[in-house]
Amino acid sequence: MEIPHSQLSYEALRAIIEEFISREGSNYGPIEYSLEEKVGHVMQQLDRGEVVVNFDAASETCNLISTR
């Protein structure tokens, strides 16, 4: 089930994003980004609709999913 990120509290959304970032271990290339910068990048992707928050009722977990 897709959850509009604008309906989540800032704290809840940030926790989901931080968990996603730490789990993904994404390779950002030769530039190293701080946690704040990575969170900002994901927030921008959410605002542009490139990423959505998905809640899985069976596992009771939230994930960020690319819409591309």
mmCIF file of the N, C-alpha and C atoms, coordinates in Angstrom:
data_MODEL
# 
_entry.id   MODEL 
# 
loop_
_atom_site.group_PDB 
_atom_site.id 
_atom_site.type_symbol 
_atom_site.label_atom_id 
_atom_site.label_alt_id 
_atom_site.label_comp_id 
_atom_site.label_asym_id 
_atom_site.label_entity_id 
_atom_site.label_seq_id 
_atom_site.pdbx_PDB_ins_code 
_atom_site.Cartn_x 
_atom_site.Cartn_y 
_atom_site.Cartn_z 
_atom_site.occupancy 
_atom_site.B_iso_or_equiv 
_atom_site.pdbx_formal_charge 
_atom_site.auth_seq_id 
_atom_site.auth_comp_id 
_atom_site.auth_asym_id 
_atom_site.auth_atom_id 
_atom_site.pdbx_PDB_model_num 
ATOM 1   N N  . MET A 1 1  ? 0.851  -1.160 0.000   1.00 0.00 ? 1  MET A N  1 
ATOM 2   C CA . MET A 1 1  ? 0.000  0.000  0.000   1.00 0.00 ? 1  MET A CA 1 
ATOM 3   C C  . MET A 1 1  ? 0.906  1.234  0.000   1.00 0.00 ? 1  MET A C  1 
ATOM 4   N N  . GLU A 1 2  ? 0.661  2.130  -0.944  1.00 0.00 ? 2  GLU A N  1 
ATOM 5   C CA . GLU A 1 2  ? 1.451  3.354  -1.017  1.00 0.00 ? 2  GLU A CA 1 
ATOM 6   C C  . GLU A 1 2  ? 0.956  4.362  0.018   1.00 0.00 ? 2  GLU A C  1 
ATOM 7   N N  . ILE A 1 3  ? 1.897  4.957  0.733   1.00 0.00 ? 3  ILE A N  1 
ATOM 8   C CA . ILE A 1 3  ? 1.589  5.959  1.749   1.00 0.00 ? 3  ILE A CA 1 
ATOM 9   C C  . ILE A 1 3  ? 2.147  7.302  1.263   1.00 0.00 ? 3  ILE A C  1 
ATOM 10  N N  . PRO A 1 4  ? 1.322  8.328  1.117   1.00 0.00 ? 4  PRO A N  1 
ATOM 11  C CA . PRO A 1 4  ? 1.857  9.637  0.728   1.00 0.00 ? 4  PRO A CA 1 
ATOM 12  C C  . PRO A 1 4  ? 2.848  10.127 1.793   1.00 0.00 ? 4  PRO A C  1 
ATOM 13  N N  . HIS A 1 5  ? 4.065  10.432 1.368   1.00 0.00 ? 5  HIS A N  1 
ATOM 14  C CA . HIS A 1 5  ? 5.089  10.827 2.348   1.00 0.00 ? 5  HIS A CA 1 
ATOM 15  C C  . HIS A 1 5  ? 4.713  12.107 3.082   1.00 0.00 ? 5  HIS A C  1 
ATOM 16  N N  . SER A 1 6  ? 3.870  12.918 2.472   1.00 0.00 ? 6  SER A N  1 
ATOM 17  C CA . SER A 1 6  ? 3.451  14.168 3.115   1.00 0.00 ? 6  SER A CA 1 
ATOM 18  C C  . SER A 1 6  ? 2.538  13.920 4.315   1.00 0.00 ? 6  SER A C  1 
ATOM 19  N N  . GLN A 1 7  ? 1.996  12.712 4.435   1.00 0.00 ? 7  GLN A N  1 
ATOM 20  C CA . GLN A 1 7  ? 1.119  12.388 5.562   1.00 0.00 ? 7  GLN A CA 1 
ATOM 21  C C  . GLN A 1 7  ? 1.880  11.824 6.758   1.00 0.00 ? 7  GLN A C  1 
ATOM 22  N N  . LEU A 1 8  ? 3.174  11.587 6.587   1.00 0.00 ? 8  LEU A N  1 
ATOM 23  C CA . LEU A 1 8  ? 3.989  11.072 7.682   1.00 0.00 ? 8  LEU A CA 1 
ATOM 24  C C  . LEU A 1 8  ? 4.621  12.232 8.442   1.00 0.00 ? 8  LEU A C  1 
ATOM 25  N N  . SER A 1 9  ? 4.861  12.017 9.723   1.00 0.00 ? 9  SER A N  1 
ATOM 26  C CA . SER A 1 9  ? 5.583  13.034 10.490  1.00 0.00 ? 9  SER A CA 1 
ATOM 27  C C  . SER A 1 9  ? 7.020  13.090 9.970   1.00 0.00 ? 9  SER A C  1 
ATOM 28  N N  . TYR A 1 10 ? 7.665  14.224 10.184  1.00 0.00 ? 10 TYR A N  1 
ATOM 29  C CA . TYR A 1 10 ? 9.058  14.367 9.750   1.00 0.00 ? 10 TYR A CA 1 
ATOM 30  C C  . TYR A 1 10 ? 9.919  13.281 10.386  1.00 0.00 ? 10 TYR A C  1 
ATOM 31  N N  . GLU A 1 11 ? 9.704  13.009 11.665  1.00 0.00 ? 11 GLU A N  1 
ATOM 32  C CA . GLU A 1 11 ? 10.509 12.024 12.386  1.00 0.00 ? 11 GLU A CA 1 
ATOM 33  C C  . GLU A 1 11 ? 10.330 10.629 11.799  1.00 0.00 ? 11 GLU A C  1 
ATOM 34  N N  . ALA A 1 12 ? 9.088  10.249 11.503  1.00 0.00 ? 12 ALA A N  1 
ATOM 35  C CA . ALA A 1 12 ? 8.822  8.922  10.941  1.00 0.00 ? 12 ALA A CA 1 
ATOM 36  C C  . ALA A 1 12 ? 9.431  8.792  9.553   1.00 0.00 ? 12 ALA A C  1 
ATOM 37  N N  . LEU A 1 13 ? 9.254  9.823  8.725   1.00 0.00 ? 13 LEU A N  1 
ATOM 38  C CA . LEU A 1 13 ? 9.795  9.781  7.370   1.00 0.00 ? 13 LEU A CA 1 
ATOM 39  C C  . LEU A 1 13 ? 11.316 9.725  7.403   1.00 0.00 ? 13 LEU A C  1 
ATOM 40  N N  . ARG A 1 14 ? 11.919 10.512 8.248   1.00 0.00 ? 14 ARG A N  1 
ATOM 41  C CA . ARG A 1 14 ? 13.386 10.505 8.343   1.00 0.00 ? 14 ARG A CA 1 
ATOM 42  C C  . ARG A 1 14 ? 13.893 9.139  8.795   1.00 0.00 ? 14 ARG A C  1 
ATOM 43  N N  . ALA A 1 15 ? 13.212 8.506  9.738   1.00 0.00 ? 15 ALA A N  1 
ATOM 44  C CA . ALA A 1 15 ? 13.625 7.176  10.204  1.00 0.00 ? 15 ALA A CA 1 
ATOM 45  C C  . ALA A 1 15 ? 13.553 6.160  9.064   1.00 0.00 ? 15 ALA A C  1 
ATOM 46  N N  . ILE A 1 16 ? 12.504 6.231  8.250   1.00 0.00 ? 16 ILE A N  1 
ATOM 47  C CA . ILE A 1 16 ? 12.367 5.330  7.102   1.00 0.00 ? 16 ILE A CA 1 
ATOM 48  C C  . ILE A 1 16 ? 13.505 5.574  6.112   1.00 0.00 ? 16 ILE A C  1 
ATOM 49  N N  . ILE A 1 17 ? 13.798 6.839  5.845   1.00 0.00 ? 17 ILE A N  1 
ATOM 50  C CA . ILE A 1 17 ? 14.863 7.183  4.898   1.00 0.00 ? 17 ILE A CA 1 
ATOM 51  C C  . ILE A 1 17 ? 16.223 6.727  5.420   1.00 0.00 ? 17 ILE A C  1 
ATOM 52  N N  . GLU A 1 18 ? 16.517 6.991  6.687   1.00 0.00 ? 18 GLU A N  1 
ATOM 53  C CA . GLU A 1 18 ? 17.809 6.597  7.254   1.00 0.00 ? 18 GLU A CA 1 
ATOM 54  C C  . GLU A 1 18 ? 17.974 5.083  7.240   1.00 0.00 ? 18 GLU A C  1 
ATOM 55  N N  . GLU A 1 19 ? 16.908 4.360  7.550   1.00 0.00 ? 19 GLU A N  1 
ATOM 56  C CA . GLU A 1 19 ? 16.978 2.897  7.516   1.00 0.00 ? 19 GLU A CA 1 
ATOM 57  C C  . GLU A 1 19 ? 17.237 2.427  6.095   1.00 0.00 ? 19 GLU A C  1 
ATOM 58  N N  . PHE A 1 20 ? 16.584 3.029  5.125   1.00 0.00 ? 20 PHE A N  1 
ATOM 59  C CA . PHE A 1 20 ? 16.770 2.686  3.716   1.00 0.00 ? 20 PHE A CA 1 
ATOM 60  C C  . PHE A 1 20 ? 18.214 2.951  3.286   1.00 0.00 ? 20 PHE A C  1 
ATOM 61  N N  . ILE A 1 21 ? 18.737 4.115  3.642   1.00 0.00 ? 21 ILE A N  1 
ATOM 62  C CA . ILE A 1 21 ? 20.105 4.476  3.262   1.00 0.00 ? 21 ILE A CA 1 
ATOM 63  C C  . ILE A 1 21 ? 21.106 3.489  3.849   1.00 0.00 ? 21 ILE A C  1 
ATOM 64  N N  . SER A 1 22 ? 20.945 3.153  5.122   1.00 0.00 ? 22 SER A N  1 
ATOM 65  C CA . SER A 1 22 ? 21.896 2.246  5.770   1.00 0.00 ? 22 SER A CA 1 
ATOM 66  C C  . SER A 1 22 ? 21.784 0.827  5.215   1.00 0.00 ? 22 SER A C  1 
ATOM 67  N N  . ARG A 1 23 ? 20.607 0.440  4.796   1.00 0.00 ? 23 ARG A N  1 
ATOM 68  C CA . ARG A 1 23 ? 20.378 -0.900 4.247   1.00 0.00 ? 23 ARG A CA 1 
ATOM 69  C C  . ARG A 1 23 ? 20.890 -1.007 2.818   1.00 0.00 ? 23 ARG A C  1 
ATOM 70  N N  . GLU A 1 24 ? 20.697 0.044  2.039   1.00 0.00 ? 24 GLU A N  1 
ATOM 71  C CA . GLU A 1 24 ? 21.056 0.006  0.625   1.00 0.00 ? 24 GLU A CA 1 
ATOM 72  C C  . GLU A 1 24 ? 22.561 0.053  0.397   1.00 0.00 ? 24 GLU A C  1 
ATOM 73  N N  . GLY A 1 25 ? 23.273 0.801  1.216   1.00 0.00 ? 25 GLY A N  1 
ATOM 74  C CA . GLY A 1 25 ? 24.712 0.914  1.015   1.00 0.00 ? 25 GLY A CA 1 
ATOM 75  C C  . GLY A 1 25 ? 25.054 1.373  -0.393  1.00 0.00 ? 25 GLY A C  1 
ATOM 76  N N  . SER A 1 26 ? 24.283 2.307  -0.901  1.00 0.00 ? 26 SER A N  1 
ATOM 77  C CA . SER A 1 26 ? 24.426 2.761  -2.281  1.00 0.00 ? 26 SER A CA 1 
ATOM 78  C C  . SER A 1 26 ? 25.816 3.298  -2.573  1.00 0.00 ? 26 SER A C  1 
ATOM 79  N N  . ASN A 1 27 ? 26.255 3.061  -3.788  1.00 0.00 ? 27 ASN A N  1 
ATOM 80  C CA . ASN A 1 27 ? 27.518 3.596  -4.263  1.00 0.00 ? 27 ASN A CA 1 
ATOM 81  C C  . ASN A 1 27 ? 27.244 4.941  -4.914  1.00 0.00 ? 27 ASN A C  1 
ATOM 82  N N  . TYR A 1 28 ? 27.752 5.987  -4.321  1.00 0.00 ? 28 TYR A N  1 
ATOM 83  C CA . TYR A 1 28 ? 27.521 7.335  -4.828  1.00 0.00 ? 28 TYR A CA 1 
ATOM 84  C C  . TYR A 1 28 ? 28.662 7.818  -5.710  1.00 0.00 ? 28 TYR A C  1 
ATOM 85  N N  . GLY A 1 29 ? 29.542 6.907  -6.120  1.00 0.00 ? 29 GLY A N  1 
ATOM 86  C CA . GLY A 1 29 ? 30.651 7.283  -6.983  1.00 0.00 ? 29 GLY A CA 1 
ATOM 87  C C  . GLY A 1 29 ? 31.815 7.841  -6.182  1.00 0.00 ? 29 GLY A C  1 
ATOM 88  N N  . PRO A 1 30 ? 32.644 8.653  -6.847  1.00 0.00 ? 30 PRO A N  1 
ATOM 89  C CA . PRO A 1 30 ? 33.868 9.137  -6.198  1.00 0.00 ? 30 PRO A CA 1 
ATOM 90  C C  . PRO A 1 30 ? 33.623 10.169 -5.090  1.00 0.00 ? 30 PRO A C  1 
ATOM 91  N N  . ILE A 1 31 ? 32.428 10.747 -5.050  1.00 0.00 ? 31 ILE A N  1 
ATOM 92  C CA . ILE A 1 31 ? 32.110 11.745 -4.026  1.00 0.00 ? 31 ILE A CA 1 
ATOM 93  C C  . ILE A 1 31 ? 31.442 11.053 -2.849  1.00 0.00 ? 31 ILE A C  1 
ATOM 94  N N  . GLU A 1 32 ? 31.932 11.338 -1.650  1.00 0.00 ? 32 GLU A N  1 
ATOM 95  C CA . GLU A 1 32 ? 31.300 10.779 -0.463  1.00 0.00 ? 32 GLU A CA 1 
ATOM 96  C C  . GLU A 1 32 ? 30.339 11.807 0.114   1.00 0.00 ? 32 GLU A C  1 
ATOM 97  N N  . TYR A 1 33 ? 29.111 11.379 0.380   1.00 0.00 ? 33 TYR A N  1 
ATOM 98  C CA . TYR A 1 33 ? 28.082 12.269 0.905   1.00 0.00 ? 33 TYR A CA 1 
ATOM 99  C C  . TYR A 1 33 ? 27.824 11.961 2.368   1.00 0.00 ? 33 TYR A C  1 
ATOM 100 N N  . SER A 1 34 ? 27.507 12.990 3.130   1.00 0.00 ? 34 SER A N  1 
ATOM 101 C CA . SER A 1 34 ? 27.148 12.811 4.538   1.00 0.00 ? 34 SER A CA 1 
ATOM 102 C C  . SER A 1 34 ? 25.738 12.227 4.622   1.00 0.00 ? 34 SER A C  1 
ATOM 103 N N  . LEU A 1 35 ? 25.379 11.770 5.801   1.00 0.00 ? 35 LEU A N  1 
ATOM 104 C CA . LEU A 1 35 ? 24.027 11.252 6.010   1.00 0.00 ? 35 LEU A CA 1 
ATOM 105 C C  . LEU A 1 35 ? 22.999 12.330 5.695   1.00 0.00 ? 35 LEU A C  1 
ATOM 106 N N  . GLU A 1 36 ? 23.259 13.563 6.134   1.00 0.00 ? 36 GLU A N  1 
ATOM 107 C CA . GLU A 1 36 ? 22.323 14.667 5.870   1.00 0.00 ? 36 GLU A CA 1 
ATOM 108 C C  . GLU A 1 36 ? 22.121 14.875 4.372   1.00 0.00 ? 36 GLU A C  1 
ATOM 109 N N  . GLU A 1 37 ? 23.205 14.812 3.607   1.00 0.00 ? 37 GLU A N  1 
ATOM 110 C CA . GLU A 1 37 ? 23.103 14.991 2.156   1.00 0.00 ? 37 GLU A CA 1 
ATOM 111 C C  . GLU A 1 37 ? 22.321 13.853 1.515   1.00 0.00 ? 37 GLU A C  1 
ATOM 112 N N  . LYS A 1 38 ? 22.573 12.633 1.967   1.00 0.00 ? 38 LYS A N  1 
ATOM 113 C CA . LYS A 1 38 ? 21.849 11.476 1.428   1.00 0.00 ? 38 LYS A CA 1 
ATOM 114 C C  . LYS A 1 38 ? 20.357 11.576 1.746   1.00 0.00 ? 38 LYS A C  1 
ATOM 115 N N  . VAL A 1 39 ? 20.035 11.969 2.977   1.00 0.00 ? 39 VAL A N  1 
ATOM 116 C CA . VAL A 1 39 ? 18.630 12.148 3.357   1.00 0.00 ? 39 VAL A CA 1 
ATOM 117 C C  . VAL A 1 39 ? 17.996 13.213 2.469   1.00 0.00 ? 39 VAL A C  1 
ATOM 118 N N  . GLY A 1 40 ? 18.707 14.302 2.238   1.00 0.00 ? 40 GLY A N  1 
ATOM 119 C CA . GLY A 1 40 ? 18.208 15.367 1.370   1.00 0.00 ? 40 GLY A CA 1 
ATOM 120 C C  . GLY A 1 40 ? 17.944 14.884 -0.044  1.00 0.00 ? 40 GLY A C  1 
ATOM 121 N N  . HIS A 1 41 ? 18.845 14.054 -0.571  1.00 0.00 ? 41 HIS A N  1 
ATOM 122 C CA . HIS A 1 41 ? 18.659 13.510 -1.923  1.00 0.00 ? 41 HIS A CA 1 
ATOM 123 C C  . HIS A 1 41 ? 17.390 12.665 -1.999  1.00 0.00 ? 41 HIS A C  1 
ATOM 124 N N  . VAL A 1 42 ? 17.179 11.820 -0.996  1.00 0.00 ? 42 VAL A N  1 
ATOM 125 C CA . VAL A 1 42 ? 15.989 10.963 -0.995  1.00 0.00 ? 42 VAL A CA 1 
ATOM 126 C C  . VAL A 1 42 ? 14.725 11.808 -0.824  1.00 0.00 ? 42 VAL A C  1 
ATOM 127 N N  . MET A 1 43 ? 14.781 12.825 0.030   1.00 0.00 ? 43 MET A N  1 
ATOM 128 C CA . MET A 1 43 ? 13.626 13.728 0.200   1.00 0.00 ? 43 MET A CA 1 
ATOM 129 C C  . MET A 1 43 ? 13.252 14.375 -1.132  1.00 0.00 ? 43 MET A C  1 
ATOM 130 N N  . GLN A 1 44 ? 14.257 14.815 -1.887  1.00 0.00 ? 44 GLN A N  1 
ATOM 131 C CA . GLN A 1 44 ? 14.003 15.416 -3.196  1.00 0.00 ? 44 GLN A CA 1 
ATOM 132 C C  . GLN A 1 44 ? 13.361 14.408 -4.144  1.00 0.00 ? 44 GLN A C  1 
ATOM 133 N N  . GLN A 1 45 ? 13.829 13.167 -4.112  1.00 0.00 ? 45 GLN A N  1 
ATOM 134 C CA . GLN A 1 45 ? 13.247 12.125 -4.958  1.00 0.00 ? 45 GLN A CA 1 
ATOM 135 C C  . GLN A 1 45 ? 11.791 11.872 -4.574  1.00 0.00 ? 45 GLN A C  1 
ATOM 136 N N  . LEU A 1 46 ? 11.493 11.901 -3.284  1.00 0.00 ? 46 LEU A N  1 
ATOM 137 C CA . LEU A 1 46 ? 10.111 11.745 -2.830  1.00 0.00 ? 46 LEU A CA 1 
ATOM 138 C C  . LEU A 1 46 ? 9.255  12.906 -3.330  1.00 0.00 ? 46 LEU A C  1 
ATOM 139 N N  . ASP A 1 47 ? 9.765  14.119 -3.207  1.00 0.00 ? 47 ASP A N  1 
ATOM 140 C CA . ASP A 1 47 ? 9.018  15.303 -3.649  1.00 0.00 ? 47 ASP A CA 1 
ATOM 141 C C  . ASP A 1 47 ? 8.748  15.278 -5.153  1.00 0.00 ? 47 ASP A C  1 
ATOM 142 N N  . ARG A 1 48 ? 9.687  14.728 -5.925  1.00 0.00 ? 48 ARG A N  1 
ATOM 143 C CA . ARG A 1 48 ? 9.522  14.655 -7.382  1.00 0.00 ? 48 ARG A CA 1 
ATOM 144 C C  . ARG A 1 48 ? 8.705  13.442 -7.820  1.00 0.00 ? 48 ARG A C  1 
ATOM 145 N N  . GLY A 1 49 ? 8.359  12.572 -6.876  1.00 0.00 ? 49 GLY A N  1 
ATOM 146 C CA . GLY A 1 49 ? 7.585  11.381 -7.216  1.00 0.00 ? 49 GLY A CA 1 
ATOM 147 C C  . GLY A 1 49 ? 8.409  10.262 -7.820  1.00 0.00 ? 49 GLY A C  1 
ATOM 148 N N  . GLU A 1 50 ? 9.729  10.342 -7.711  1.00 0.00 ? 50 GLU A N  1 
ATOM 149 C CA . GLU A 1 50 ? 10.611 9.306  -8.246  1.00 0.00 ? 50 GLU A CA 1 
ATOM 150 C C  . GLU A 1 50 ? 10.703 8.113  -7.304  1.00 0.00 ? 50 GLU A C  1 
ATOM 151 N N  . VAL A 1 51 ? 10.374 8.346  -6.040  1.00 0.00 ? 51 VAL A N  1 
ATOM 152 C CA . VAL A 1 51 ? 10.394 7.325  -4.999  1.00 0.00 ? 51 VAL A CA 1 
ATOM 153 C C  . VAL A 1 51 ? 9.108  7.471  -4.196  1.00 0.00 ? 51 VAL A C  1 
ATOM 154 N N  . VAL A 1 52 ? 8.534  6.353  -3.775  1.00 0.00 ? 52 VAL A N  1 
ATOM 155 C CA . VAL A 1 52 ? 7.327  6.380  -2.943  1.00 0.00 ? 52 VAL A CA 1 
ATOM 156 C C  . VAL A 1 52 ? 7.545  5.529  -1.694  1.00 0.00 ? 52 VAL A C  1 
ATOM 157 N N  . VAL A 1 53 ? 6.764  5.825  -0.663  1.00 0.00 ? 53 VAL A N  1 
ATOM 158 C CA . VAL A 1 53 ? 6.774  5.032  0.566   1.00 0.00 ? 53 VAL A CA 1 
ATOM 159 C C  . VAL A 1 53 ? 5.726  3.944  0.406   1.00 0.00 ? 53 VAL A C  1 
ATOM 160 N N  . ASN A 1 54 ? 6.147  2.705  0.634   1.00 0.00 ? 54 ASN A N  1 
ATOM 161 C CA . ASN A 1 54 ? 5.244  1.573  0.513   1.00 0.00 ? 54 ASN A CA 1 
ATOM 162 C C  . ASN A 1 54 ? 5.182  0.850  1.853   1.00 0.00 ? 54 ASN A C  1 
ATOM 163 N N  . PHE A 1 55 ? 3.956  0.576  2.327   1.00 0.00 ? 55 PHE A N  1 
ATOM 164 C CA . PHE A 1 55 ? 3.763  -0.167 3.574   1.00 0.00 ? 55 PHE A CA 1 
ATOM 165 C C  . PHE A 1 55 ? 3.289  -1.564 3.238   1.00 0.00 ? 55 PHE A C  1 
ATOM 166 N N  . ASP A 1 56 ? 3.992  -2.573 3.759   1.00 0.00 ? 56 ASP A N  1 
ATOM 167 C CA . ASP A 1 56 ? 3.615  -3.971 3.569   1.00 0.00 ? 56 ASP A CA 1 
ATOM 168 C C  . ASP A 1 56 ? 2.906  -4.443 4.839   1.00 0.00 ? 56 ASP A C  1 
ATOM 169 N N  . ALA A 1 57 ? 1.604  -4.661 4.731   1.00 0.00 ? 57 ALA A N  1 
ATOM 170 C CA . ALA A 1 57 ? 0.804  -5.043 5.899   1.00 0.00 ? 57 ALA A CA 1 
ATOM 171 C C  . ALA A 1 57 ? 1.207  -6.409 6.447   1.00 0.00 ? 57 ALA A C  1 
ATOM 172 N N  . ALA A 1 58 ? 1.614  -7.322 5.578   1.00 0.00 ? 58 ALA A N  1 
ATOM 173 C CA . ALA A 1 58 ? 1.977  -8.669 6.026   1.00 0.00 ? 58 ALA A CA 1 
ATOM 174 C C  . ALA A 1 58 ? 3.194  -8.638 6.953   1.00 0.00 ? 58 ALA A C  1 
ATOM 175 N N  . SER A 1 59 ? 4.208  -7.869 6.573   1.00 0.00 ? 59 SER A N  1 
ATOM 176 C CA . SER A 1 59 ? 5.421  -7.800 7.392   1.00 0.00 ? 59 SER A CA 1 
ATOM 177 C C  . SER A 1 59 ? 5.441  -6.579 8.313   1.00 0.00 ? 59 SER A C  1 
ATOM 178 N N  . GLU A 1 60 ? 4.430  -5.702 8.145   1.00 0.00 ? 60 GLU A N  1 
ATOM 179 C CA . GLU A 1 60 ? 4.325  -4.471 8.922   1.00 0.00 ? 60 GLU A CA 1 
ATOM 180 C C  . GLU A 1 60 ? 5.594  -3.629 8.823   1.00 0.00 ? 60 GLU A C  1 
ATOM 181 N N  . THR A 1 61 ? 6.101  -3.492 7.586   1.00 0.00 ? 61 THR A N  1 
ATOM 182 C CA . THR A 1 61 ? 7.304  -2.705 7.343   1.00 0.00 ? 61 THR A CA 1 
ATOM 183 C C  . THR A 1 61 ? 7.053  -1.688 6.235   1.00 0.00 ? 61 THR A C  1 
ATOM 184 N N  . CYS A 1 62 ? 7.853  -0.622 6.264   1.00 0.00 ? 62 CYS A N  1 
ATOM 185 C CA . CYS A 1 62 ? 7.821  0.394  5.211   1.00 0.00 ? 62 CYS A CA 1 
ATOM 186 C C  . CYS A 1 62 ? 9.087  0.288  4.386   1.00 0.00 ? 62 CYS A C  1 
ATOM 187 N N  . ASN A 1 63 ? 8.948  0.511  3.103   1.00 0.00 ? 63 ASN A N  1 
ATOM 188 C CA . ASN A 1 63 ? 10.083 0.530  2.196   1.00 0.00 ? 63 ASN A CA 1 
ATOM 189 C C  . ASN A 1 63 ? 9.944  1.709  1.259   1.00 0.00 ? 63 ASN A C  1 
ATOM 190 N N  . LEU A 1 64 ? 11.065 2.145  0.719   1.00 0.00 ? 64 LEU A N  1 
ATOM 191 C CA . LEU A 1 64 ? 11.069 3.161  -0.319  1.00 0.00 ? 64 LEU A CA 1 
ATOM 192 C C  . LEU A 1 64 ? 11.259 2.441  -1.640  1.00 0.00 ? 64 LEU A C  1 
ATOM 193 N N  . ILE A 1 65 ? 10.396 2.763  -2.596  1.00 0.00 ? 65 ILE A N  1 
ATOM 194 C CA . ILE A 1 65 ? 10.409 2.071  -3.881  1.00 0.00 ? 65 ILE A CA 1 
ATOM 195 C C  . ILE A 1 65 ? 10.512 3.093  -4.999  1.00 0.00 ? 65 ILE A C  1 
ATOM 196 N N  . SER A 1 66 ? 11.398 2.803  -5.949  1.00 0.00 ? 66 SER A N  1 
ATOM 197 C CA . SER A 1 66 ? 11.562 3.670  -7.115  1.00 0.00 ? 66 SER A CA 1 
ATOM 198 C C  . SER A 1 66 ? 10.358 3.518  -8.035  1.00 0.00 ? 66 SER A C  1 
ATOM 199 N N  . THR A 1 67 ? 9.913  4.624  -8.608  1.00 0.00 ? 67 THR A N  1 
ATOM 200 C CA . THR A 1 67 ? 8.782  4.586  -9.540  1.00 0.00 ? 67 THR A CA 1 
ATOM 201 C C  . THR A 1 67 ? 9.255  4.493  -10.981 1.00 0.00 ? 67 THR A C  1 
ATOM 202 N N  . ARG A 1 68 ? 10.538 4.496  -11.192 1.00 0.00 ? 68 ARG A N  1 
ATOM 203 C CA . ARG A 1 68 ? 11.082 4.433  -12.555 1.00 0.00 ? 68 ARG A CA 1 
ATOM 204 C C  . ARG A 1 68 ? 11.107 3.033  -13.081 1.00 0.00 ? 68 ARG A C  1 
# 
